[in-house]
Amino acid sequence: DELRIALIGAGRMGADHARRISGRISGARLAHVSDLSLDNAKRAAAGADCAVGDDPLAAVHDPGVDAVLLATPGPAHEELLLACLERGLPVLCEKPLTPDSDSALRVVRAEAALGRRTIQVGFMRRFDPEYVHLKALLDARELGAPLTLHCAHRNASSPPGFSDDMMITDSVVHEADTARWLLGEEITEVSVLRPRRSALAPEGLADPQLVLMRTASGTIVDVEIFVNCGFGYQVRCEAVCERGTALVGADHGVLRHTAGTWGGTVAADFRDRFERAYDDEVRRWVAAARDGGIDGPDAWDGYAAAAVTEAGVRAQATGGWAEVRLAERPPLYR
Ligand code: ISE
């Protein structure tokens, strides 16, 4: 039987997932598309034989729905995730799980009370072939122990309403997750530096920023977050290890030579750069959700990343190092 999916949130990412589910994923179909803008919902549902609405809770409670793909902005996640847990519906929740650690912990505790993992968080980099390769390399200790990770995370432009704290909670949250995953340990403190501000950034946004994260073993991760770089989407991570380095996201695609120049193209945004990762993520989630489960980062990973980004927001305010405060990990996630 096909997995009947409610897509909640049909903005940039939601609409992309709608195309993916209808066109590229077998074993699943859209059963309900919901967005606060009915026009967005209709557009994303076009061609699919499914319910369309503007009430997200109605989508969760639709009896014709087996699973939920939640692609609304982070602040809407908690209420909807708790409703999904009540129905025991598997969820693929776009990042962040929630924007702050208190709300994320409420979700974790509700899932722990249910006693099984039904929430997967959309940290798609874990499905990117280059990142998967890097993870295997680090796990095998082929280059020795990792000492630092140098990361660059650049967006062509930031959407309207993007704020200083979202630089961390919405963007650097990806590095919080990839660093925990690649290094296999928790991040214990965070510090944020502000270089000279780009005059091309929107009024009031300190862009770029440098975020430093220290792990339990002492590895340091530095992240340049620059969300109005203008030229495209770029995500890089260089692991510096005892016996060598490994770099992902170097943009070594097709190299052209023409008219006295050489070069290639830069992805426009995350939908192109991580297309393959999103496809694999959703495909594997669908397969797992058909058995009621997940196959990827879980609610605890979402919570831990939220705790890191929350420390980052505190560090933005103080200019010093801010400690990451983690609750005890429930047995469900051990
Ligand atoms: C956006 O929400 C994403 O998840 C992108 O991957 C990230 O690059 C961007 O900065 C976020 O705003």
Residues whose N, C-alpha, C, O or C-beta is under 5 A from the ligand:
A	BS01	ISE	N155 D170 S171 F270
